[in-house]
Amino acid sequence: MYERIRNLREDRDLRQVELAKVLNCSQVCYSNYEIGKRDIPTEALIKLARYYNTSVDYLLGLTDEPRAYPRR
């Protein structure tokens, strides 16, 4: 899971501080999410999935399909 959020960020040439702003946390807190030192709260996972237009399942490694689920 942690690798996925790092790879998504790096693929878009974003810095940790930019994602920290999206999640309303510090850069250090976000860095701890990426290295697995801290569990990512559900609310933050949802924000990341929406930001990257993917699913929480993809972020968690439950699927290899990066496309977001269709909204109802």
N, C-alpha and C positions, 0 to 999 in steps of 0.2 A: 504494500500500500504506500509506504513512504517514498519508495522509488518512483511511483507513478506521479505523485504530486510534484516531485522535483523534476522529472522528465517533462511533464506538461509545461512547467514554468520555463525551463531551459529551452524547450523547443520554440517558445514564443519570445525568447530573448528578454525575459522579465527578470527583475531583481527581487530578492526576498522582501525587501522593504515595500515594494509595490503590492505584493500579495498580502503583506501584513496590513496594509491600509484597507484592502478589500475586506479582510476579516476583522478589522478593528482591533488588532493586537500589535504587540511590538515585533520588531524584526527578530529579536532573540526568541520570542515565543514561536514565531513561524518557523524559524530554523530548527527548533526542537521538534516540531511536527515532522519536518523533512527527514531528520535523522532518527526518528522513532524514540526520542527521549521523552516525549509527551504524547499522550493519546489525543487525537483530534476530536473535539466535541462534535456531536451530531449537527448542530447548527452551522458549524464551520464547514463540515463536509458538504452540506446542502449548498452553501454559498459557493464553495469551490466548484461543485458540479454545475451549478448555473453559470458561473463565470466562464468555465471551459466548455460549456454546452455538451456535457457528458452526463453519465449517471453516477450516482453514489456507488452502485455495484461495481462500476469500472474502477473508481478510485480505491475501493476496498479490495480489488483483485478477485472479485467473485465472477467476473466475466472479462473476456478479452475484447468485447465489442465496445469501442469508445463512443459510439453514437448515443445520444440521449434518448430516453424513452419518449414516445409521443405523448403530448399532453392531452387530457380528456376535455 
